[in-house]
Each structure stands twice: as structure tokens, then as C-alpha cells.
Amino acid sequence: MPETFVQIVVLALVFGCVALLSHGVVNGLARRSRQRRRFGAVAMATASSTVPRGAASRRLTAVDPGSLGVDANAQRKLRKDLIRAGYFNADAVSIFTIVRWVLLVALPATGAVFIAIFAAHWETTPKVASAAILFILAYYLPRAFVSRRQRLLQDRYRIVFPDFLDMLVVCVNAGLSLDAALDRVTRELGSDAAELRANLDLMAGEMRAGKSTVEALKDCAERLGLAEARALATLLQQSIELGTDIAVALTTFSDEMRDKRMARAEEKAAALPPKLTFPLAAFIFPVVLMVILTPVVLKIMKASAN
């Protein structure tokens, strides 16, 4: 069989696998977007119980992560990290574990195929080093993706949180109890705060299940990963235990959060000039220097030639 034909077949198989994977990812994102538009953040938080799944999906998520080398403690930690990253599905741990194992096998195997086709003349050491790099990349890539999602969501939470506090202060000043005010504010949050609304819905479910408001707030703060949310939970706990006015405490806390947001904005603005120093010196200043000196150099060259 000609070598060219074998290469074409292998490339066609690789292209087909990548196309199928891309099709599945696009369909999953489109389904998630449709669910969010139709049901809101509550459906995203409880998609496993409200959205029917096919037989293939049930077989996929029925895999026990413990059988793939993830013990109970690691599963709890992974579940907390995925919720903090915005993945509220009950099968998120199983899906993450399966995707991680698929990457650990597929990425080095794909690299080996490409090396065998296009870099067969390489020595043994570069081939082994390439396979090791791909294996390390496949091992750390899912964790890096989850960490990046957590950082992005924390930035979004930090932007929305002062507005959430303002609405909470308005509801409490209007005469609502703390539980009723939290429920009202959750319903008033827009689509740009879908993940925060999902966390608040989970907190409301915990409160309906019998957990106290303070404990539910602390658990919600841990899911959000925000120091501001932890400070709010501590403030409400102290206000309830000491019997102080919650409205006054929330008003003072809201003003402090707004001052902190302004301080963070001023800090970022002050850090901008040092960050611009290297791009200016490395890219803009040489260009300006060339524009200024090029006519002078050309005139000197022309004068010396004459």
C-alpha cells in the first residue's frame, strides 16, 4: 500500500475525530444557552434533574469517579472546585474525570501519530520529550481550565456583588425579613449574574431544607470564593447573635464595599503606567526613533555618496 495513501487515511481519521469532538462541544454549548434563555439560572443549576438525557449521556455520567482513581475526598474537593467554576450539574465530577482521562490518552496518542507521519526522521530523545510534554499538558490542562473559570467568575461576582448588597439593603429597609429579602434579590438579578443567581438559589434550597440562614450564607460564600461574601456572612452572624439592626449593618457594609471597589479601580489605574513602560520601550519607541532618524541617515548617505 503506498505511503501517501496511508498518510491520507490517518489524516482523515484524525480530522474526523476532531470534527466529532467539535460538534459535540458546540451542541453542548448551544443546549446550555437554550436552557439558560428558557429556564434561567435555576435550570442551569439543576439541569441533571430537569433536562432528560439520552441513553449515551446516562452511560457516560453513570461512571463512578472512584473507579477511575478519584477517592471520596478528592471527589468532594473536585465537586467544590467545579461549583466554584460555575458547573452545577450533578454529574460534573464524572464528566470532568472522563474528559481528563480521554485527554491523557488521546493527546499523546495524536502526537505520536503526527510524529510517526511527519517526523519519523527524529531521534528517540525528541520523540520521547514530545510525548512527555503532551502528557503533562493533557494532565494539567483541565485543572488550568477550571482555575481560569474560577478567576473569571470571581471577577464577575466582584462586579455584581455591590449591586446585590444595594438591593438587599433596599429590601431590608422596606420591611422585609432577611430570608424574604434574599429571595427577592435573587429573583431581581439579571441574566448577567446567572451564576450568582444559581448560587443564591442553591442557598435558598439549603435554607428550605432546614439549614440556618447564617450557615447557608457561609456555604454560599465558600462556593463563591469571595472575601466580600465571607465578610457579609460573618457580619450577618454577628448582627443576629448580638441583636443589632441588620439594616444599619448592611448599609454600612454596602458603603464599605463600594469604597473598596473604587479603591480597586484606582489601584488598577495606578498600575497602568508601569505596565505600559515595557511595550513603549520595546515596540513604540524604536519605531518613533526610526521614523525620526531615517531621513537624517538617508541625507547623510546621499551627501557622502556625492
NORQUI-V319150 format. One record per pair of residues at least 4 apart in sequence whose ideal C-beta (glycine too) atoms are under 8 Angstrom apart, sorted by sequence separation. I is the first residue (numbers start at 1). GAP is how many residues later the second one is. D is the distance in Angstrom with one decimal. If there is no record, write none. Layout:
I/GAP/D
I/GAP/D
//
This chain:
1/4/5.8
2/4/7.2
3/4/6.5
4/4/6.4
5/4/6.4
6/4/6.4
7/4/6.2
8/4/6.2
9/4/6.5
10/4/6.4
11/4/6.1
12/4/6.3
13/4/6.5
14/4/6.4
15/4/6.1
16/4/6.3
17/4/6.4
18/4/6.2
19/4/6.2
20/4/6.5
21/4/6.4
22/4/6.2
23/4/6.2
24/4/6.3
25/4/6.4
26/4/6.2
27/4/6.2
28/4/6.3
29/4/6.4
30/4/6.4
31/4/6.3
32/4/6.4
33/4/6.4
34/4/6.0
35/4/5.6
36/4/6.8
39/4/2.8
40/4/7.7
41/4/6.2
42/4/6.3
43/4/6.0
46/4/5.4
47/4/4.9
53/4/3.9
54/4/7.0
55/4/6.3
56/4/6.4
57/4/6.3
58/4/5.8
59/4/7.9
63/4/6.8
64/4/7.6
66/4/6.2
70/4/4.9
71/4/6.9
72/4/6.6
73/4/6.5
74/4/5.9
75/4/6.1
76/4/6.5
77/4/6.4
78/4/6.2
79/4/6.4
80/4/6.3
81/4/6.3
83/4/6.8
88/4/7.3
91/4/5.6
92/4/6.0
93/4/6.3
94/4/6.3
95/4/6.2
96/4/6.3
97/4/6.5
98/4/6.2
99/4/6.3
100/4/6.4
101/4/6.6
102/4/5.4
103/4/5.3
104/4/7.4
105/4/6.0
106/4/6.0
107/4/6.4
108/4/6.2
109/4/6.6
110/4/6.5
111/4/6.2
112/4/6.2
113/4/6.4
114/4/5.7
115/4/4.6
116/4/6.0
122/4/4.6
123/4/7.2
124/4/6.2
125/4/6.2
126/4/6.2
127/4/6.6
128/4/6.3
129/4/6.3
130/4/6.4
131/4/6.3
132/4/6.4
133/4/6.2
134/4/6.2
135/4/6.4
136/4/6.3
137/4/5.7
140/4/5.6
141/4/6.3
142/4/6.5
143/4/6.2
144/4/6.3
145/4/6.5
146/4/6.5
147/4/6.6
148/4/6.4
149/4/6.2
150/4/6.2
151/4/6.6
152/4/6.6
153/4/6.1
154/4/6.2
155/4/6.7
156/4/6.4
157/4/5.7
160/4/5.9
161/4/6.5
162/4/6.5
163/4/6.6
164/4/6.3
165/4/6.3
166/4/6.6
167/4/6.4
168/4/6.3
169/4/6.1
170/4/6.3
172/4/6.2
176/4/4.2
177/4/6.7
178/4/6.4
179/4/6.5
180/4/6.2
181/4/6.2
182/4/6.3
183/4/6.8
184/4/6.4
185/4/6.8
189/4/4.5
193/4/5.7
194/4/6.4
195/4/6.6
196/4/6.4
197/4/6.3
198/4/6.6
199/4/6.5
200/4/6.4
201/4/6.5
202/4/6.6
203/4/6.5
204/4/6.4
205/4/6.3
207/4/5.8
211/4/5.0
212/4/6.8
213/4/6.2
214/4/6.5
215/4/6.5
216/4/6.2
217/4/6.3
218/4/6.6
219/4/6.6
220/4/6.3
226/4/6.9
227/4/6.3
228/4/6.4
229/4/6.5
230/4/6.4
231/4/6.2
232/4/6.4
233/4/6.3
234/4/6.4
235/4/6.2
236/4/6.2
237/4/6.2
238/4/5.8
239/4/7.9
244/4/7.2
245/4/6.6
246/4/6.0
247/4/6.3
248/4/6.5
249/4/6.2
250/4/6.1
251/4/6.7
252/4/6.5
253/4/6.4
254/4/6.5
255/4/6.4
256/4/6.3
257/4/6.5
258/4/6.6
259/4/6.3
260/4/6.4
261/4/6.6
262/4/6.4
263/4/6.3
264/4/6.5
265/4/6.4
266/4/6.2
267/4/6.3
268/4/6.9
271/4/6.2
272/4/6.2
273/4/7.0
276/4/5.6
277/4/6.1
278/4/5.7
279/4/5.4
280/4/4.9
281/4/5.4
282/4/7.5
283/4/6.9
284/4/6.3
285/4/6.1
286/4/6.3
287/4/6.4
288/4/6.4
289/4/5.9
290/4/5.6
292/4/7.5
293/4/5.8
294/4/6.3
295/4/6.3
296/4/6.4
297/4/6.3
298/4/6.2
299/4/6.2
300/4/6.3
301/4/6.3
302/4/6.6
1/5/6.1
36/5/7.2
38/5/7.0
39/5/7.5
48/5/7.8
53/5/5.5
63/5/7.0
65/5/4.1
66/5/6.6
70/5/5.4
82/5/4.3
83/5/6.0
87/5/4.3
114/5/7.3
115/5/7.4
122/5/5.3
171/5/4.7
176/5/4.4
206/5/4.4
207/5/7.7
211/5/4.9
221/5/6.6
224/5/4.7
239/5/4.8
244/5/6.0
279/5/6.8
280/5/5.9
66/6/7.2
89/6/7.4
172/6/6.9
207/6/6.2
238/6/7.7
239/6/7.6
240/6/7.5
36/7/7.2
43/7/5.7
115/7/6.7
119/7/7.8
189/7/6.3
239/7/5.0
35/8/4.9
36/8/5.8
43/8/7.2
53/8/7.5
70/8/6.9
119/8/7.5
176/8/6.4
189/8/4.5
211/8/7.7
221/8/3.7
222/8/7.7
35/9/6.2
66/9/7.3
83/9/7.8
87/9/7.8
171/9/7.4
172/9/5.1
206/9/7.8
207/9/4.9
220/9/6.7
221/9/4.4
65/10/5.5
82/10/4.5
171/10/3.7
206/10/4.5
236/10/6.9
239/10/4.7
39/11/7.2
82/11/6.6
186/11/5.9
189/11/7.4
221/11/7.1
32/12/7.1
35/12/6.3
115/12/5.6
204/12/7.9
217/12/7.8
218/12/7.4
221/12/4.9
48/13/8.0
65/13/7.8
79/13/7.1
168/13/5.6
171/13/5.1
203/13/4.7
206/13/6.5
220/13/7.6
236/13/7.7
79/14/5.3
82/14/6.3
168/14/7.1
171/14/6.1
186/14/4.2
203/14/6.8
235/14/5.8
78/15/5.3
115/15/6.1
185/15/7.6
186/15/6.4
217/15/7.0
218/15/4.6
235/15/7.8
35/16/6.5
115/16/7.8
203/16/7.0
217/16/4.0
167/17/7.9
168/17/5.2
203/17/4.2
75/18/5.5
78/18/6.6
167/18/4.6
182/18/6.9
186/18/6.6
202/18/7.1
235/18/5.6
78/19/7.8
111/19/6.0
112/19/6.2
214/19/6.6
217/19/6.1
218/19/7.9
111/20/6.2
200/20/6.9
217/20/7.9
164/21/6.2
167/21/5.9
182/21/7.5
183/21/6.2
199/21/5.5
202/21/7.3
232/21/6.6
182/22/7.1
214/22/6.2
231/22/7.4
70/23/7.5
108/23/5.3
111/23/4.3
213/23/7.3
214/23/4.4
110/24/8.0
199/24/5.4
164/25/7.2
199/25/6.0
108/26/4.7
214/26/6.5
70/27/5.6
107/27/5.0
108/27/4.9
213/27/7.7
65/28/5.3
107/28/7.4
179/28/6.6
196/28/7.4
65/29/5.6
68/29/5.1
160/29/7.6
164/29/7.6
228/29/6.0
61/30/3.6
64/30/7.5
68/30/7.4
107/30/6.7
108/30/6.6
63/31/5.4
104/31/6.9
107/31/4.0
182/31/7.8
62/32/7.6
65/32/4.5
106/32/7.7
160/32/7.3
164/32/7.0
228/32/7.7
61/33/4.9
68/33/6.1
160/33/4.5
60/34/7.5
61/34/6.3
63/34/7.6
104/34/4.9
179/34/6.1
60/35/7.1
63/35/6.1
103/35/4.2
104/35/6.3
161/35/7.8
178/35/6.1
156/36/8.0
160/36/5.6
156/37/7.4
60/38/6.5
100/38/8.0
103/38/6.4
157/38/7.5
100/39/7.8
103/39/6.7
156/39/7.1
157/39/5.8
156/40/7.7
47/41/7.5
48/41/5.2
49/41/7.4
46/42/7.4
47/42/5.4
48/42/4.1
100/42/4.8
153/42/5.7
45/43/4.1
48/43/5.7
99/43/6.4
44/44/6.2
96/46/6.5
96/50/7.7
178/58/7.1
85/61/4.8
86/63/6.0
82/64/6.7
85/64/3.9
81/65/5.8
85/65/4.9
161/65/6.7
84/66/5.2
86/67/5.3
157/67/5.5
161/67/5.5
165/67/7.4
85/68/6.6
157/68/8.0
158/68/6.5
161/68/7.1
178/68/6.1
81/69/7.2
84/69/7.3
157/69/5.5
154/70/7.5
158/70/7.1
154/71/5.6
154/72/6.4
157/72/7.7
172/74/5.9
173/74/5.2
150/75/6.5
172/75/4.6
169/78/6.9
172/78/5.9
173/78/7.8
169/81/4.8
168/82/6.1
169/82/5.4
165/85/6.8
169/85/5.3
168/86/7.9
165/88/6.7
166/88/5.8
17/89/7.9
165/89/4.2
162/92/6.9
165/92/5.8
162/95/4.9
14/96/6.5
161/96/6.8
162/96/5.4
14/99/6.7
162/99/5.6
14/100/7.9
10/103/6.2
158/103/7.7
11/106/7.7
10/107/6.1
86/109/4.8
7/110/5.5
88/110/5.6
86/112/7.9
88/114/7.3
83/116/8.0
84/139/5.8
83/140/5.3
84/140/7.3
84/141/5.1
80/142/7.5
80/143/7.3
41/148/8.0
44/150/6.6
40/151/7.7
41/153/4.2
45/153/4.0
40/154/7.2
41/154/7.1
44/154/5.7
36/155/7.4
42/155/7.8
41/156/4.0
42/156/7.0
45/156/5.7
40/157/7.3
41/157/4.1
45/157/6.1
36/158/6.2
42/159/5.3
41/160/6.6
//
